[in-house]
Amino acid sequence: MFMWEIDLGYRADLQETFARLEDKKSLLSQARPLPSIAVEKIKESLSIEWTYHSNSIEGNTLSLRETQMVLQEGITVKGKSLREHFEAKNHDTALQLLVKLVNQKTALSSSVILDIHQLVLRSIEDDYAGRLRTGGVRIMGANFVPPNARKVPDLLDELVDFVLENPLQLNTLELATIFHHKFVWIHPFFDGNGRTVRLLMNLLLMNDGYTPAIILSNDRKKYYDALNQANKGNYKKLTLLMAQALERTLNIFLKILPEYDLDYQPISDIVREESLPYSSEYISLLARQGRIDAHKEGRNWHTTKEAILNYIETRKRQRDVGGYETIN
């Protein structure tokens, strides 16, 4: 039986976001098989992004372009450490295993977790690669201390069982989010926990037909803040961050479809070109809070004119029936 209490009070605020993600997944599913050339180009680009962002969150200083050169051209980047090169190559190798597992519809298991971790730390910390920690750890900047090493094997097994049984009937995004947080809280390895869990959470998403959720390095502080909030039982920020990361890649894949002609642009460009009752700052706030269909590229939020107009129409209907919406 899963021992942690989980507060699901955030769900009502995110129902519209959940529904939108499910609709987009359904559109992709109905359109399959997608054009193979376009899909391969997107997968290649996203795999490099995924490796870059996940490593950068952990302090790797290779740029996106340098990561691409290391992975695709086998170049050694001057001034960068050997460890940083291994981190890029290892993550790419672990990602290839993840894709294979998804193609085989392999469920999450303790052995899968160890296999992914072994690849993440290969040639970096060979003594610890694929092995659960045997001592205590502390996480800089975190508001908790991970559990005693003696408890780690049972806690990890319990977490895997929770994911497989899904006793709370969570949707896949929620399940991946809670798994992500609890894995970080258990902190089963001496090193490589973050990279490993950002791969494993996508095993859950991709096995259910979703595209991968790639947390951007620009959101590093927001990501750590959200994890700290989850330590207090508040999952809203982490779930929203995961949803926004997932929506970004869904939108990228949907652009392949000729019938999906929504034009995602920087919010400032839309506001400049259209006569809208809201400022770019207000619409950006709506995007950050998940109230409109939007995703982040670098530091800029992108949305569509249609998404803004839909929000305006919804607000109008609420006013007409005497309702209201608050912006927190």
N, C-alpha and C positions, 0 to 999 in steps of 0.2 A: 504493500500500500504506500502511495506517495505521501511523504511526511510533511511537505511544505504547504502552508496556506497560500493560496493565490487569489488576490483581489481582482475580480473581473469588472470592477465598476467603470472602467474606461470604455467598455464595449459600445455603449449607447452612442458615444461621441464619434465613434469610428465606423458605424454601420454603413454609412454612405460610401466611405473609402473602401471597405471590404467588398461591397457590392460592385463598385466600379472595377476593382481588380479582378473579380471573378468574371465579370462581363468581358473584360479584355482577354483573359485567359481563354474564355469560350470562343471568342472571335478567332484567336490563333488556332485553336483546336479544330474548328470547323473549316479553316482554310488549308489545313495540312493535306498533302505535302506542300510545304512552301518551296519557292524557287531555290534550288540547291546552291547555285553560285552566290546568290544574295545572302543566304543563311551562313555559308562558310565564311564569307567576308566579315559578317557581323560577329560570328563566333571568334574568329581570329583577333579582331579588334578588341572585343570584350575580354578575352583571356589575358591579353597584355594589360589592359586597364585593371582587371581584377588583381593580377599579380602586383602591379605597381601600387595600387591604392592600399591593399592589405598590408604589404610590406612597409609602405610609407607611414601608415598608422602606428607601426611598431618602431619607427625611427630610422628605417632604411633611407639613405639619401640619394639613391638612384632616381633620376627624373623619369618621366614617362618615356621620353625618347631614348634615354640610356637603357631603360628596361627592355624596350623593343630591340635595341641593338644587341644586348646580351643574349636575348632569347632567339632572335631570328637570324642574327649575323654572327653569333659566337664571339663578339668583340669583347675584349677586356677594357674597361673604362679606366683611364688614368685617374689616379687620386681617390679611387673607391676601393674599399677593403675587399679582401677575398671573401669574407663572410657575406658581404652585401651581394656579391655575385652568386654565391651559393644559395642565398635566400631567394633570389629571383628564379634561378634554375630549379631549385627544389619545389617552390610553389607551383611552377608550371608543370612539373612532373606529377605532383599531387593532384593538380587540377585535371590532368589527363586521366588519372585513376578515377577521380570523381565522375568524369563524363562516362567512363566505362561502366562504373557502378550504376549510374542512372540508366544507361542503355540496357543494362541487365535487370533493371528494376530491383536492385539490391536494397534491402531494408537496412536501417540503422542498426548497428550492433557494436558491442565492445571491441570485437576484432576489427571492424571497419575503422573505428576511432583510432586504434593503435596503428593500423596500416597507414592511414593518412598522416598521423603524427610522425611516424617513422620516416616518411618521405620529406616532410617539412624540415626536419632537423638533420637529415642525412649529411654527413661530412662536416657538420657544424658542431653538433654535440652527440657523437655516435654512442657514447655511454648511456645517454638518456633518451635517444630516439626510439619511439615506440614503447616506452616503459613508463609506467605510472610513477609519480614521485614517491620517495621514501622518507622525505623530511619536510619540515615546515617551510612556508614561503610567506613573504609579505609583498603587497602590490603597492607601488608608489602612487599616491594620489587617490587610492580607493578608500571608501568609508567602511571597510570590513576586513577581517582577517580570515583567509581561507581555512577550512576545517583541517583537523589533524590528519596527517598522512595515513594513519591506520584506518580512517573512515572512508578514504577515497574510493577503494574498489567497490564497496557496497553502495556508496552514494552514486557512483557512476552507473552501476547496474540498475539502480532504482530509477535513475533518470532515463535510461534507455527503455525500461519497462513502461515508464510514464508516457513516453513518446509513442511506443508501439500500441499501448492500450487506449491512450487518449481518453481517460475516464471523465474529463470535463467536456468532452465533445467540442473541442476548440476547432476553429478553422485552421487551415494549414499554416497561414501566416502567423497566427497566434501561437501555434504549437512550435514553430521554428523560433519565434521570438523568446518564448519561455525556455526552450531548450538552450538557446544561445546564452541567456542570462545565467541559468542554473549551472551550465558548464563552466562559465567564467567564475562563478561563485565557488564551485568545487575546486577549480584550478588543478586539474588532475596531473599536470606535468610541471616540471621545473621551468621549462621554457617552451615557447611555441604554442601556447594555449589560444591566443587570439587568432593567429593564422589558421589554426586547425578548426576552431569553431566556425569561422567565417566560410570555410569550405563545407563543413558538415551541415550547417543550417541550410545550405543550398541543396544538399542531398534530399532533404525533406521537401523543399519547394519544387525542385526539378522533377522529383519522382511523382509529383501531383500535377505535372504539366505546366508549371510556371517557368518563366525565365529566371536567371539568377538575380539575386539582390546583391548589388555591389555597393558597400558603404564607402563613400568618397573620403579621401584623406582630408579634404577641406572641412569635413564634418567631424574631425577627430575629437574636438572638445565637446561638441554636442553628443557624440557617441558615448564618451566616457561619462558625461553628466547623466545621460539616460540610463546607463548601467548602474550608476550610483543611486538614481531614483528607484530603479528596480530592486536594489538591495533593501529599500525601505518599503517595498510592496507595491510601488506605483509603476505599472508597466506601460502607461499611456505614451510617454515620450519615446521609449524604445520601440514600441509597436509602430508608432507613427513614422519613426526614422526608417524602420525596416520596410514599411509600406511604400514610402517615398523612393527608397532605393529600388524596390521591386517595380514600381510604376515606371521608373525611368527606362529600365530594360524592356519592359513590355511595350512601351511606346516606340522604342528603337526597332523592335521586331515587327510591330504593326505597320510601320512605314513601308514595309515590303508590299503590303496588300494594296492593290490599285483602288479598291473601294474605300479604303481608310485614308481619307484625304485631309485629315485635320492637320493644321499647320502650327506646330509648336514654335514659338518665338520668345525671345527675352521679353519679360513683362514691360520693361521700359519702352521697347519698340512698339508694342501694341498700344500702350497708353498714348504714345506720341502720335500714332497714326489714326487713332479712333477717338471719337467724342464719347468719353466715358465719365460717369459720375464719381469715379473713385480715382485716387492718386495711385501711382506705381507703388508707393510705400504701403498703402493699405492692401492692395492686391497681393503684394509680396507677403504680407502678414497672413492673408487668407491661404496662400500657398504653403507657408511654413506650418500652418495649423491643419493642413489637410482638408480645407473646406472647399477647394476647387481642384480640378484635374490639373496637376502641375508636377514638374520634376526639376531636378537641379542639374545643371551642367557647369562644372567648375564652381564658381561662386555665385552664378546667376540663376535665378528661377525662370523657367520656361513654362508657358501655358498657351492656350488658344483663345482666340476671340470668342469662340462658341462657349468655352468654359466660363468665361467672365459673364457673358450674356445670360447663360443658364443660372448663374448665381444671382444676378440682378432680378431675373424673373421670379426665382424662388423667394427672394426677399420681398418682392412686391406682393406675391400671393400670401405670404405670412402677415404682411401689414393689412391686407384686405380682410383677413379673417381674425385680425386682432392679436396675432401672435407676434413674436419677436425673437431675435437671435442675439446672443451676446458674444463678444470677442474677448477672450481671456488674455 
